[in-house]
């Protein structure tokens, strides 16, 4: 999305070694966003790398990711759809299925804040949530097996309960969003190459939406 990221492990280590308090990280994130608009992207690139990091995270990296997501929620007024494209791409490229509940909660709070802050982000937020109807296709075999186990079903409920509650939260803030959601769901329908368990999940979510307040 227009920038070349530094090696992720180096960036993550650099940010972790700074040992920010939560309030200091809020300030750092806000300044990084503002500086990027002026062409100074060093801190911004570090922030993008934290959000973009998708490999198995150690607890310190999870804590840093969660804190950065929360800081971004408080700084949505500083996020620009053009100047911060790489950050937005990393946010909307995240999958709730890949994280624990703390990161899930921080991520959906950010989505709600983005959707409420500007109409430019509503469709992007809705599209991301619809994408989370199913686990990421890159890990389809893993999740198909996981969903046969109790812990996999727990993960499914954790993700989908948050997806649907976030639809409702966005609808409360953006009353026309359910109409836009209908088109997104039609456009995102699984194709014939999608594995059958995932197609079933997609349909289950469609039915859940139809029976819910946001449907």
C-alpha angles and dihedrals in degrees: 000000000000104000136080111229123221115241104293099227091053093049094046091049091048093052093044092051090056087069097206121190112231092259092048091050090051088055092044093051093048091049092046090055093048093045092052090059087057092049099260101122105163097102091034092055089052090053092049090050091054091052093041095051105112104164120106105298126220116223093263091054091048090052091049092048092049092048092048091051090051091048090051090051088058092047103046090121087066095052114102120197092220104034094043101041095129092052092049091047090053093048094048090044092062120105121212088214091070097058144060123253096268093059091041090056093047091049097050090047088055091049091051091050092048093049091049094046099059140001087229090075102043098088092042091053093046092048091052092050092049089050086058091061082092134031116261111287090226088069099033097128092050094049095045089059093041092053089060089065130072093245089052091053089049089054090049092053092045092054101040096043088057093045093054096041088051091052087056094046091052091046090054090054099035107033095190094054095096090062091052090046092059092060093045091053091051092047093048097050111141116259128229091271094061114108113257097241089057093049088053090051091051091052091047089056092048090053091046090053092049091054094044133082093255093051 
